[in-house]
């Protein structure tokens, strides 16, 4: 094995985990030496979102292809696919990185958040792949890079035995706060939770959400926010399990700050439902509303789909009236 690791930020071809796949260009983000004296590399796949970043052992890295940077064609393809908003946001990030060079503490923190410390979460019957870093106060080596999450209070544990013991004494069977909506026919319910009144629950919700949202920055300072938590009602009466949520500041012009549907529950229309609920609440308050920018990639897809559908419904309605 090589005695020295590849430098950070160089590019190389990386073989896929499964046999038969084509090697892909990756950028080296970090590395460490294993007990077997081999190197493990944390890599970012060129042209993809950070949710696909992973640890790869040195046998997957083709050392003969190492370059100072990813070949230009890869970046050009990505650039053509980006929207104007994405490019502007990238410029903001570049300016932020220049600022961090002059602020070592901020720069060190940015490097830490590039790497996931949790690979999976066990949530109910699902074991969910995590996409991004979340600042859970845990030691990844002790947790085995997997967390066990209570479906009702969202408390996190590092062992399955701890989760089983927790279930025996957990007093929650639905989110705290007020139930403001229930659709018994479709088995869903919505709870309004105050970050001031139920701070721990909301902090746990934000930590869980950060595993699937790249640019989320609010984890602990939740007292100024309201959280609208969407749940599926257990048909056997076990309780209401959180499947998604959106948050908004209590005093602000935006009607939505953050939105998430957990991966196992996506493609069920829950995202559009939460978006529509945010607008209905704005109507009830007598205020115009719009989401905060920038939207996440999945949030942008959900909003564009909702806006197009809403406009088409309005056009068809007006054509019918005329």
Secondary structure, DSSP 8 states (H G I E B T S, - for coil): --SS---TT-EEEE--SSTT---EEEEEEEEEE-TTS-EEEEEEETTS-GGG-EEEEGGGEEEEEEESS--HHHHHHHHHHS-HHHHHHHHHHHHHHHHHHT-HHHHHHHHHTTS-S--EEEETTEEEE--S----SS-HHHHTTEEEE-TTT--EESSHHHHHHHHHH---SS-SSEEEEEETTTTEEEEEEETTTSHHHHHHHHHHHHTT-SS---SS--TTEEEEEEEEE-TTSS-EEEEEEEEEESSSS-SBSEEEE-GGG-SSSHHHHHHHHHHHHHHHHT----B-SS--HHHHHHHHHHHHHHHHHHHHHHHHH-
